[in-house]
Amino acid sequence: MAAAREHADAAQPLMVTMWNGGIGLGGLIGGVLLAGLGSASLMTVVAVLVILTLAVVVSARTYAFPGSRPEDSAKPIDASS
């Protein structure tokens, strides 16, 4: 929520909606795979998703997961803004 700054009140419900949509979509896709292809298909899909996730994390680690910056941690957080 730190990235939303002054728009945190709008970002919070959007984040919750996306989270709930992801859970619902995952359940739907899992149910279709289980009913159509059996339980072995779930493991294959999970393996593909893990590989894709690792590829995204490795390729975006500089920008999406920056290391701690001492100059940012020394600044107090202004609660009024």
Backbone bond lengths (Angstrom), bond angles and torsions (degrees), N, CA, C in turn:
res aa  C-N    CA-C-N  psi(-1)  N-CA   C-N-CA  omega(-1)  CA-C   N-CA-C  phi
1 M - - - 1.434 - - 1.532 111.12 -
2 A 1.319 117.24 -11.98 1.454 119.97 179.43 1.524 111.30 -65.00
3 A 1.307 117.86 -30.42 1.462 120.63 -179.30 1.528 111.67 -71.44
4 A 1.320 117.70 -25.10 1.466 120.99 -178.44 1.520 112.24 -76.10
5 R 1.313 117.16 -25.04 1.469 124.27 -179.79 1.521 111.40 50.64
6 E 1.312 118.28 -115.28 1.468 120.60 -174.79 1.527 112.62 -73.89
7 H 1.318 118.26 -8.58 1.468 121.60 179.59 1.528 111.87 -103.34
8 A 1.309 117.26 23.64 1.461 121.01 -177.76 1.529 111.76 -62.64
9 D 1.333 117.48 -33.03 1.467 120.17 179.02 1.523 111.69 -64.43
10 A 1.309 117.87 -30.25 1.464 121.06 177.14 1.523 111.43 -85.30
11 A 1.329 117.01 -31.76 1.464 120.61 -176.81 1.527 112.19 -73.38
12 Q 1.318 117.84 -34.30 1.470 120.96 -176.70 1.529 112.53 -60.08
13 P 1.342 120.27 -52.11 1.475 118.15 178.90 1.520 113.29 -64.77
14 L 1.334 117.74 -31.17 1.465 119.50 176.77 1.521 110.77 -66.80
15 M 1.332 116.35 -39.61 1.460 120.05 178.76 1.533 110.75 -64.62
16 V 1.320 116.78 -42.56 1.471 120.77 179.06 1.523 110.38 -65.22
17 T 1.332 117.16 -40.13 1.466 120.71 179.41 1.526 110.82 -64.36
18 M 1.323 116.96 -43.67 1.473 119.99 178.23 1.525 110.93 -64.31
19 W 1.321 117.44 -40.50 1.466 121.84 178.66 1.525 110.18 -60.82
20 N 1.325 117.11 -48.66 1.464 121.00 179.86 1.527 111.53 -66.25
21 G 1.325 117.12 -37.59 1.466 120.15 176.47 1.525 111.85 -63.55
22 G 1.334 116.67 -39.90 1.465 120.71 177.07 1.522 112.01 -63.41
23 I 1.324 116.58 -41.09 1.464 120.19 178.07 1.525 110.22 -64.11
24 G 1.320 116.98 -45.12 1.465 120.84 179.63 1.521 112.63 -64.51
25 L 1.329 116.08 -43.47 1.464 120.14 179.44 1.524 111.11 -66.33
26 G 1.325 116.76 -39.16 1.464 120.17 176.87 1.519 111.75 -62.89
27 G 1.326 116.53 -40.50 1.463 119.97 177.06 1.515 112.46 -65.36
28 L 1.320 115.84 -40.79 1.463 120.31 179.12 1.526 111.14 -64.89
29 I 1.321 116.68 -48.85 1.469 120.29 -179.89 1.525 110.73 -64.21
30 G 1.331 116.87 -41.74 1.465 120.17 177.04 1.519 112.59 -61.60
31 G 1.319 116.57 -40.61 1.462 120.38 178.01 1.521 112.57 -65.50
32 V 1.317 116.21 -41.26 1.471 120.28 178.81 1.529 110.19 -65.55
33 L 1.339 116.50 -43.89 1.471 119.33 178.33 1.524 111.47 -63.18
34 L 1.316 116.30 -44.27 1.459 119.93 -178.46 1.531 111.94 -64.48
35 A 1.332 115.90 -42.29 1.466 119.44 -179.72 1.525 112.07 -72.66
36 G 1.332 116.81 -36.36 1.454 119.47 -174.14 1.511 114.60 -88.39
37 L 1.345 117.38 -40.58 1.461 119.70 -172.85 1.528 113.97 -118.31
38 G 1.288 117.71 -7.54 1.463 120.53 178.63 1.519 112.56 92.45
39 S 1.312 115.23 175.69 1.462 120.76 -173.81 1.535 113.88 -69.71
40 A 1.302 118.23 -24.87 1.470 120.36 178.94 1.527 111.45 -64.88
41 S 1.326 117.39 -29.03 1.460 120.32 179.93 1.531 111.59 -67.53
42 L 1.315 117.02 -28.58 1.461 120.01 179.30 1.527 111.06 -63.90
43 M 1.303 117.02 -42.54 1.460 120.61 179.75 1.526 111.53 -64.96
44 T 1.311 116.82 -37.96 1.462 120.64 178.52 1.526 110.68 -65.20
45 V 1.315 116.78 -45.26 1.463 121.01 -180.00 1.528 110.31 -65.37
46 V 1.317 118.04 -41.40 1.468 121.14 178.23 1.531 110.25 -62.28
47 A 1.315 118.05 -42.24 1.463 121.19 179.03 1.528 110.85 -62.14
48 V 1.318 117.51 -42.15 1.465 121.20 178.36 1.531 110.19 -64.69
49 L 1.330 117.64 -42.93 1.460 120.83 179.25 1.525 112.17 -64.73
50 V 1.323 117.81 -37.84 1.461 120.93 177.54 1.523 110.58 -64.95
51 I 1.321 117.16 -42.97 1.463 120.63 178.97 1.527 110.74 -63.80
52 L 1.328 117.34 -43.28 1.467 120.68 177.71 1.528 111.35 -63.45
53 T 1.322 116.76 -41.34 1.469 120.96 179.09 1.518 111.16 -63.58
54 L 1.315 117.21 -44.85 1.463 120.12 178.18 1.529 111.47 -62.94
55 A 1.312 117.07 -38.20 1.464 120.25 178.30 1.529 111.17 -63.99
56 V 1.324 117.57 -41.60 1.463 121.29 178.08 1.525 110.91 -65.70
57 V 1.329 117.10 -43.98 1.463 120.83 -179.19 1.519 110.89 -63.30
58 V 1.317 117.27 -44.75 1.467 120.62 -179.13 1.520 110.69 -66.03
59 S 1.330 117.61 -41.94 1.461 119.55 -176.93 1.529 112.70 -75.67
60 A 1.321 118.48 -24.55 1.467 120.99 -176.94 1.517 113.31 -108.49
61 R 1.310 118.89 10.11 1.463 119.76 -172.50 1.524 113.51 -64.58
62 T 1.318 117.98 -26.87 1.461 119.81 179.58 1.523 111.58 -68.56
63 Y 1.318 117.34 -40.49 1.454 121.08 -175.81 1.526 112.75 -97.88
64 A 1.314 117.83 -41.32 1.456 120.41 -175.94 1.521 112.59 -81.69
65 F 1.318 117.76 -28.64 1.457 121.66 -177.52 1.528 110.10 -128.83
66 P 1.329 117.31 65.41 1.468 118.15 -177.74 1.526 111.01 -69.89
67 G 1.310 115.41 152.07 1.456 120.05 175.53 1.520 110.21 -68.00
68 S 1.314 116.45 169.17 1.456 119.13 179.56 1.521 109.86 -68.60
69 R 1.293 115.04 141.54 1.452 121.45 179.62 1.523 108.09 -112.78
70 P 1.321 118.30 113.66 1.459 120.84 -176.68 1.524 113.57 -57.00
71 E 1.329 117.78 -33.16 1.460 118.98 -178.85 1.525 111.86 -67.69
72 D 1.348 118.37 -28.20 1.463 121.15 177.80 1.522 111.77 -78.55
73 S 1.326 117.38 -35.52 1.458 119.66 -176.66 1.522 111.83 -74.85
74 A 1.332 118.06 -19.36 1.460 120.73 -179.09 1.523 111.81 -82.28
75 K 1.332 117.69 -18.79 1.470 120.93 -179.02 1.534 110.04 -81.57
76 P 1.337 116.65 133.55 1.467 117.94 175.11 1.529 110.39 -72.29
77 I 1.302 116.20 149.65 1.455 121.71 179.66 1.515 108.45 -83.24
78 D 1.329 116.74 128.10 1.453 121.42 -179.87 1.523 108.05 -87.54
79 A 1.328 117.48 110.02 1.458 122.42 -177.25 1.514 112.49 -77.93
80 S 1.318 118.69 -14.08 1.463 120.84 -176.64 1.526 112.97 -79.03
81 S 1.328 118.12 -16.31 1.476 118.81 -177.62 1.484 112.27 -100.54
